[in-house]
Amino acid sequence: MILITRPEQDAQELSKILQDKTIESCIDPCISFDLLSNYENKFNSKLFLISSKQAFFALQKNKNLDKNFFVDNQFFIIGSKVAELCKNEGAKKIIKVFESFVEFSTYMNENEITDQINYMCGDIISDEAEEFIEKQTLKKIIVYNVIPAKRLKKQTIKMITENKISLILIYSKFTAIVFNQLIEACGLKNKAVKITYICISERVAKHMEILGYKLSIFSNRPDQNSIVNTLENLIHNKINTL
């Protein structure tokens, strides 16, 4: 059994993909999102970084935003699906689409961008993003809050206790932190460290290892298709866990 820790809607979509591949899964979201409709609309430039679907939906939800926001401004975007959503809203001035924030970070270090970029993001962001904010390369504009789950589902606790979960998918460093807190609150750490974890990136996998989950591997690319491929290869014994 595969445990998906993604937010509910994303988890349901992934569960359907796995079901079509006859891979059994269960869902227990470690985080959810609260999209804000009231946030700062004063921007320092016409340059924007949109790094998640949640940021896009929060922008779409804001009725005070200029109706030509997506048409008039220039965008750096992380994720092809986010780019597609922005294009559907009329965005034509997309400078570049990145696979991850690490790739965006590399681009920024190699190119001279003089204008401060408006970073439309959640209240929880990566360490790399914080560094750019400290250097004032990015202006942090919080458009949604990340809400940690308060407890694991009873079904999840039962399955971990009975050794019925063989793989757990972890999509962010913050999810890893919340998952560990929930596991420790249930007294299941001794069981949980024996499970294999597939993480969306090497950075997340390393953090899982720091938390004590040594059976943590990561996908080749930081996207869902790569995670699914890694999962299939693992199930069919095409790769070693460690």
Phi, psi and chi 1 to 4 in degrees:
 res  aa     phi    psi   chi1   chi2   chi3   chi4
   1 MET       -  134.8  178.4   71.1   76.2      -
   2 ILE  -100.5  131.5  -45.8  -59.5      -      -
   3 LEU  -101.2  124.5  175.1   62.4      -      -
   4 ILE  -102.3  125.2  -56.1  170.3      -      -
   5 THR  -105.6    9.6   61.7      -      -      -
   6 ARG   -70.0  163.2  -62.2 -155.1   79.1 -176.0
   7 PRO   -55.9  154.2  -27.0   36.0      -      -
   8 GLU   -50.5  -53.6 -173.0   66.2   37.1      -
   9 GLN   -63.7  -45.3 -175.3  176.0  -16.2      -
  10 ASP   -63.1  -38.5  -67.5  -31.1      -      -
  11 ALA   -65.8  -39.4      -      -      -      -
  12 GLN   -64.5  -40.8  -68.9  -70.0  -10.1      -
  13 GLU   -63.4  -43.5  -68.9  174.3    6.4      -
  14 LEU   -67.2  -39.2  177.2   53.6      -      -
  15 SER   -59.6  -39.3  179.3      -      -      -
  16 LYS   -66.1  -40.2  178.3   63.1  168.6   62.0
  17 ILE   -61.1  -44.6  -69.1  170.4      -      -
  18 LEU   -68.0  -37.6  -63.0 -178.8      -      -
  19 GLN   -61.0  -40.6 -175.5 -179.4  -11.4      -
  20 ASP   -64.8  -21.2  -69.0  -16.7      -      -
  21 LYS   -99.5   12.4  -64.1  176.0  179.7  -68.8
  22 THR    56.2   37.6   65.4      -      -      -
  23 ILE  -107.8  121.2  -62.0  173.6      -      -
  24 GLU   -76.9  136.8 -139.2  177.7   -9.2      -
  25 SER  -145.4  162.4   65.5      -      -      -
  26 CYS  -135.5  162.0   57.8      -      -      -
  27 ILE  -122.1  132.2  -64.2  169.6      -      -
  28 ASP  -148.3   88.0 -162.5  -14.1      -      -
  29 PRO   -61.1  131.3  -22.3   34.7      -      -
  30 CYS   -88.2  -19.1  -75.9      -      -      -
  31 ILE  -140.8  159.4   58.9  171.9      -      -
  32 SER  -139.8  176.3   58.9      -      -      -
  33 PHE  -127.1  145.3  -57.7  108.0      -      -
  34 ASP  -119.4  105.1  177.1   27.0      -      -
  35 LEU   -75.3  132.0  -55.7 -175.8      -      -
  36 LEU   -93.6  138.2  -54.9  178.1      -      -
  37 SER  -103.7  -10.2   55.8      -      -      -
  38 ASN  -121.9   98.1 -152.3    2.8      -      -
  39 TYR  -147.0  172.2   51.1   82.2      -      -
  40 GLU   -59.3  128.4 -176.9  179.2   -4.8      -
  41 ASN  -113.1   11.5  -74.7  -24.8      -      -
  42 LYS   -96.8  114.0  -67.0 -180.0 -179.6  178.2
  43 PHE  -111.0  144.9  -51.0  122.3      -      -
  44 ASN   -81.0  -15.3  -69.3  -13.4      -      -
  45 SER  -158.4 -177.9   70.8      -      -      -
  46 LYS   -98.0   14.5  -76.1 -175.4  169.7  -69.5
  47 LEU  -100.2  131.0  -84.7  177.7      -      -
  48 PHE  -134.0  145.8  -69.1   81.9      -      -
  49 LEU  -114.6  119.9  170.2   61.9      -      -
  50 ILE  -116.2  117.8  -57.5  177.6      -      -
  51 SER  -116.1    7.0   61.6      -      -      -
  52 SER  -158.6  160.0   67.6      -      -      -
  53 LYS   -63.9  -35.0  -70.8 -170.4  -64.8 -177.3
  54 GLN   -62.2  -40.7  -70.9   71.0   40.2      -
  55 ALA   -63.5  -42.5      -      -      -      -
  56 PHE   -60.9  -48.7  167.3   80.7      -      -
  57 PHE   -64.2  -34.1  -69.9  133.2      -      -
  58 ALA   -66.2  -40.3      -      -      -      -
  59 LEU   -64.8  -42.5  -73.5  165.5      -      -
  60 GLN   -63.1  -33.7 -166.8 -178.4   46.3      -
  61 LYS   -76.5  -25.8  179.4 -178.6  177.0 -178.9
  62 ASN   -73.9  107.2 -171.4  -14.4      -      -
  63 LYS   -74.0  -16.5  -66.1  179.1 -179.4  178.3
  64 ASN   -84.6   -8.3  -64.3  -38.0      -      -
  65 LEU   -73.8  142.2 -155.4   63.5      -      -
  66 ASP   -53.6  133.6 -171.1  -63.8      -      -
  67 LYS   -63.6  -20.9   63.7  179.2 -178.7  179.9
  68 ASN  -100.7   20.8  -68.1  -39.5      -      -
  69 PHE   -52.6  -50.1  173.4   81.5      -      -
  70 PHE   -73.0  -27.0  -74.2   99.0      -      -
  71 VAL   -77.9  -41.2  175.4      -      -      -
  72 ASP   -85.2  -22.8  -67.7  -18.2      -      -
  73 ASN  -102.3  167.4  -66.8  -61.9      -      -
  74 GLN  -105.9  145.7  -64.8  178.3  -67.4      -
  75 PHE  -133.7  138.5  -60.3   94.1      -      -
  76 PHE  -101.2  134.4  -66.8  107.8      -      -
  77 ILE  -132.3  138.1  -62.6  175.2      -      -
  78 ILE  -106.7  116.5  -62.7  176.3      -      -
  79 GLY   105.2  127.5      -      -      -      -
  80 SER   -66.2  -33.3   56.7      -      -      -
  81 LYS   -68.4  -37.5  -71.7 -175.2  178.2  179.3
  82 VAL   -65.9  -41.0 -179.4      -      -      -
  83 ALA   -61.2  -40.8      -      -      -      -
  84 GLU   -63.5  -41.8 -173.3  177.9  -22.0      -
  85 LEU   -61.5  -43.1  -70.8  169.3      -      -
  86 CYS   -65.8  -40.0  -68.8      -      -      -
  87 LYS   -63.0  -37.7  -73.3  176.3 -176.7  176.8
  88 ASN   -65.8  -21.5  -70.0  -19.8      -      -
  89 GLU   -92.2    2.8  -77.6  -65.5  -47.6      -
  90 GLY   106.6    2.6      -      -      -      -
  91 ALA   -66.3  121.3      -      -      -      -
  92 LYS  -118.3  -17.2  -61.5 -174.9 -175.6  -58.5
  93 LYS  -101.9   58.1  -58.5  173.2 -175.1  176.2
  94 ILE   -89.6  112.4  -63.1  174.9      -      -
  95 ILE   -70.2  -46.4  -61.0  170.4      -      -
  96 LYS  -162.8  146.5 -167.9  169.0  178.1   60.9
  97 VAL  -111.6  131.3  178.9      -      -      -
  98 PHE  -114.3  156.3  -54.3   92.0      -      -
  99 GLU   -79.8  -30.2  -77.0 -168.7   -8.6      -
 100 SER  -153.1  168.5   65.9      -      -      -
 101 PHE   -68.2  -30.4 -162.8   95.1      -      -
 102 VAL   -61.1  -41.8  172.0      -      -      -
 103 GLU   -66.5  -39.8 -170.0  177.9  -52.1      -
 104 PHE   -62.2  -42.4  168.4   76.7      -      -
 105 SER   -59.8  -44.4  173.4      -      -      -
 106 THR   -61.3  -44.0  -59.0      -      -      -
 107 TYR   -59.9  -44.4  175.3   88.8      -      -
 108 MET   -64.6  -37.3  -68.9  -61.4  -68.0      -
 109 ASN   -71.4  -23.4  -70.7  -30.9      -      -
 110 GLU   -96.4  -12.5  -67.7  175.6   -9.1      -
 111 ASN  -126.1  145.2  -66.6  -88.8      -      -
 112 GLU   -91.0  105.3 -171.9  175.0  -21.6      -
 113 ILE  -107.8  113.1  -50.8  -66.9      -      -
 114 THR   -83.8  -34.2   55.4      -      -      -
 115 ASP   -78.7  142.5  -69.8  -22.1      -      -
 116 GLN   -70.0  137.3 -171.7  179.2   45.7      -
 117 ILE   -96.2  130.5  -59.5  169.3      -      -
 118 ASN   -77.9  114.1  -59.7  -70.4      -      -
 119 TYR   -98.1  104.6  179.3   27.3      -      -
 120 MET   -85.2  111.7  -42.6  -53.6  -79.9      -
 121 CYS  -148.9  179.7   59.9      -      -      -
 122 GLY   -90.2  176.5      -      -      -      -
 123 ASP   -73.2  -18.3   57.4  -31.2      -      -
 124 ILE  -108.1  117.6  -54.3  -64.9      -      -
 125 ILE  -130.4  170.6   60.7  174.7      -      -
 126 SER   -75.9  162.6   67.5      -      -      -
 127 ASP   -61.5  -37.6  -63.9  -23.4      -      -
 128 GLU   -62.9  -40.9  -67.2   91.4  -16.3      -
 129 ALA   -64.9  -40.6      -      -      -      -
 130 GLU   -59.4  -37.3  -71.4  -72.7    4.1      -
 131 GLU   -63.3  -41.4  -71.3  176.8   11.6      -
 132 PHE   -68.6  -32.2  -80.1  107.5      -      -
 133 ILE   -69.7  -40.4  -71.1  164.7      -      -
 134 GLU   -62.9  -34.3  -73.1  175.2   10.7      -
 135 LYS   -82.6   -2.6  -68.5 -171.5  -69.6 -173.1
 136 GLN    65.1   21.3  -63.0 -170.3  -24.5      -
 137 THR   -73.3  -37.2  -54.6      -      -      -
 138 LEU  -112.8  143.6  -61.9  179.3      -      -
 139 LYS  -106.2  116.7  177.5 -176.3  178.9 -178.2
 140 LYS   -77.3  119.6 -176.7  179.0 -178.1 -178.8
 141 ILE  -123.5  108.0  -59.0  175.2      -      -
 142 ILE   -78.6  119.4  -62.3  172.3      -      -
 143 VAL  -115.5   -4.4  -63.2      -      -      -
 144 TYR  -157.3  156.2   66.0   90.8      -      -
 145 ASN  -107.8  143.9  -69.6  -35.8      -      -
 146 VAL   -97.6  124.5 -176.6      -      -      -
 147 ILE  -110.0  117.1  -55.6  169.3      -      -
 148 PRO   -73.9  145.1   26.1  -32.0      -      -
 149 ALA   -66.5  150.2      -      -      -      -
 150 LYS   -89.1  -25.4  -66.4 -179.0  179.1  178.4
 151 ARG  -161.0  159.6   61.5 -174.0   66.3   84.4
 152 LEU   -78.5  153.3  -68.3  172.8      -      -
 153 LYS   -66.7  150.3  -66.8  178.6 -180.0  177.6
 154 LYS   -58.5  -37.8  -69.7 -178.7 -179.6  178.2
 155 GLN   -62.9  -40.7  179.1 -167.4   17.4      -
 156 THR   -64.2  -45.7  -55.5      -      -      -
 157 ILE   -58.2  -43.8  -65.3  170.5      -      -
 158 LYS   -63.7  -44.7 -174.3  173.9 -173.2  -68.8
 159 MET   -68.8  -37.6  -73.9 -167.8  -66.7      -
 160 ILE   -66.9  -42.2  -68.5  176.7      -      -
 161 THR   -60.0  -38.4  -58.3      -      -      -
 162 GLU   -92.7   11.8  -64.5  175.4   -4.9      -
 163 ASN    58.5   36.0  -57.4  -46.2      -      -
 164 LYS   -96.4   -6.7  -69.3 -176.7  177.6  177.7
 165 ILE  -104.3  123.4  -68.4  177.7      -      -
 166 SER  -103.7  -25.7   56.9      -      -      -
 167 LEU  -140.6  140.5  -73.3  167.4      -      -
 168 ILE  -127.8  134.8  -62.3  178.3      -      -
 169 LEU  -100.0  128.1  -51.0 -177.4      -      -
 170 ILE  -122.6  122.9  -56.3  -70.9      -      -
 171 TYR  -105.6   -5.5  -86.2   71.9      -      -
 172 SER  -160.1  161.3   70.4      -      -      -
 173 LYS   -63.3  -39.7 -178.1  178.9  174.1 -179.0
 174 PHE   -66.3  -39.0 -172.9   66.0      -      -
 175 THR   -60.1  -40.8  -61.9      -      -      -
 176 ALA   -59.6  -44.3      -      -      -      -
 177 ILE   -63.6  -46.3  -68.0  167.7      -      -
 178 VAL   -65.3  -44.2  173.8      -      -      -
 179 PHE   -56.7  -46.3  173.9   80.4      -      -
 180 ASN   -61.8  -41.1 -178.6   58.7      -      -
 181 GLN   -62.5  -41.9  -69.8  171.4  -16.9      -
 182 LEU   -67.3  -40.1  -62.2  176.0      -      -
 183 ILE   -63.9  -45.7  -75.4  -67.4      -      -
 184 GLU   -65.6  -35.2  -70.6 -176.0  -19.5      -
 185 ALA   -64.9  -27.5      -      -      -      -
 186 CYS   -92.3   -4.2  -64.3      -      -      -
 187 GLY    69.6   31.3      -      -      -      -
 188 LEU  -109.0   13.6  -70.3  173.6      -      -
 189 LYS   -59.4  -41.4 -170.3   71.6  173.7  -92.7
 190 ASN   -61.0  -33.2  -72.4  -19.8      -      -
 191 LYS   -78.8  -44.6  -69.7  -86.1 -171.4  179.4
 192 ALA   -65.8  -31.7      -      -      -      -
 193 VAL   -71.1  -10.8  -65.0      -      -      -
 194 LYS   -92.5   -3.2  -63.2  174.4 -175.9  175.7
 195 ILE   -91.1  149.6  -61.6  171.2      -      -
 196 THR   -87.1  140.3  -61.7      -      -      -
 197 TYR  -120.3  132.5  -64.0   82.3      -      -
 198 ILE  -106.3  119.7  -59.7  178.3      -      -
 199 CYS  -109.1  154.8  -56.5      -      -      -
 200 ILE   -73.0  -18.4 -162.6  161.8      -      -
 201 SER  -153.7  164.8   68.1      -      -      -
 202 GLU   -63.1  -37.3 -176.4  176.5    7.6      -
 203 ARG   -60.9  -43.0 -177.6  175.7   66.3   90.2
 204 VAL   -68.1  -41.4  175.4      -      -      -
 205 ALA   -62.3  -41.1      -      -      -      -
 206 LYS   -64.5  -36.8  -76.2 -177.8  176.5  178.1
 207 HIS   -68.8  -37.5 -167.4   72.7      -      -
 208 MET   -60.9  -40.4  -75.9  -66.5  -73.0      -
 209 GLU   -63.5  -40.7  -69.8  177.8    3.8      -
 210 ILE   -59.8  -36.6  -70.4  169.8      -      -
 211 LEU   -76.5   -7.4  -67.9  172.0      -      -
 212 GLY   111.0    0.9      -      -      -      -
 213 TYR   -96.9   85.4  -56.5   91.1      -      -
 214 LYS   -73.1  -20.8  -57.5  -58.5 -178.1 -175.3
 215 LEU   -89.1   54.2  -58.6  177.8      -      -
 216 SER  -112.9  125.6  -65.1      -      -      -
 217 ILE  -121.8  173.9   61.9  173.4      -      -
 218 PHE  -139.1  155.8   54.7   93.5      -      -
 219 SER   -77.6  161.5   55.2      -      -      -
 220 ASN   -65.8  -35.0  -69.3  -29.1      -      -
 221 ARG  -129.1  153.9  -62.0 -173.6  -44.3  -81.5
 222 PRO   -84.0   58.8   31.3  -35.1      -      -
 223 ASP  -144.2  168.5   59.7   49.6      -      -
 224 GLN   -65.9  -39.6 -177.0  149.7  -76.3      -
 225 ASN   -58.6  -41.1  -72.9  -20.9      -      -
 226 SER   -67.9  -38.6 -173.6      -      -      -
 227 ILE   -62.9  -43.3  -80.5 -145.0      -      -
 228 VAL   -63.5  -41.7  172.1      -      -      -
 229 ASN   -62.6  -42.6  -71.8  -22.1      -      -
 230 THR   -62.4  -42.1  -57.3      -      -      -
 231 LEU   -61.2  -46.4  173.2   58.2      -      -
 232 GLU   -63.6  -43.5  -73.1 -173.6  -71.5      -
 233 ASN   -62.6  -37.4  -72.3  -25.7      -      -
 234 LEU   -67.8  -43.6 -165.0   56.5      -      -
 235 ILE   -62.6  -38.6  -71.0  173.4      -      -
 236 HIS   -92.1   14.4  -61.0  -56.5      -      -
 237 ASN    58.8   33.6  -63.4  -43.3      -      -
 238 LYS   -88.0  -13.4  -68.6 -179.5 -179.1  178.5
 239 ILE  -135.5  156.8   59.7  173.8      -      -
 240 ASN   -88.0  149.5  -63.9  -42.8      -      -
 241 THR   -68.7  -37.8   54.2      -      -      -
 242 LEU  -148.2      -  -73.9  174.3      -      -
